[in-house]
Amino acid sequence: MFAARRAVAQAARAQTASSSRLFSTSTCRKSDAIFNHRDTPYNNPKIPFEFDAESAKRAQEIISRYPPQYKKAAVIPLLDIGQRQNKGWTSISVMNYVAKLLEMPPMRVYEVATFYTMFNREPIGDNFVQVCTTTPCMLRGSTEILDTICSHLGGIKPGETTKDGKFTVIEVECQGACSNAPMVVIGDDFYEDLTPDSTKKILDAFSKGQKPKPGPQSGRFTSENSAGLTALASKPYGPGEHCSPEFS
């Protein structure tokens, strides 16, 4: 009986592997790699880091929004500033610097940086490509878009960086542009209504150091449907009529 059950289970796994793509194909990372730090030649506390003049000015402006005893509330935006200055990733030196600046125990900063997925704990390519593969995008072709990106970039897999260091590709959960699926985020910009051809053109532009126009790639302006504008077609009534000029 046990042998029969094992044979059935093995057959089911083989069929699943051969007939469909797994839900997630990003590089598998063990939990200790996510939450623990291990010194490396490129990421260790001895590597100096501090904000440059522009970053320091921005950081002080953010810190000033909080009472002095609550300035630690600025930890997330300051980590973001540090990550941007550090070429897109948050090293241990960045975290230690932010902890010192905000007079926080370093462990509290580590907890934030390891919890939020927008903080990259490893170096990334010049162009950080985040491909949404959640249900709305998947139903409209995100699997094909992901496969197109990976093959067009030399056959890399999700979670990997191209050999020339220009692109890092990962799979992500919903980015909030479901009505314009499938879509990807590159840097801070959304590229929506993608097809394999438009995706290749976007990658080629970034590869040449250009920045293609973000937003829908299908010709529509935002998220309007194929029938054209069906709502908000007339001047609004109510409080909107009496707003200050800058809001009217």
WOJOTA-V756678 format. One record per helix or strand of 3 or more residues. SS is the DSSP state (alpha for helix, beta for strand). FROM is the first residue (numbers start at 1). LEN is the number of residues. Records with the same first field share a line. If there is no record, write none. Layout:
# WOJOTA-V756678
SS->FROM-LEN, FROM-LEN
This chain:
# WOJOTA-V756678
alpha->2-18, 31-5, 53-11, 68-18, 92-10, 106-10, 135-5, 142-11, 178-3, 196-12, 238-5, 245-3
beta->127-6, 167-6, 184-3, 189-4
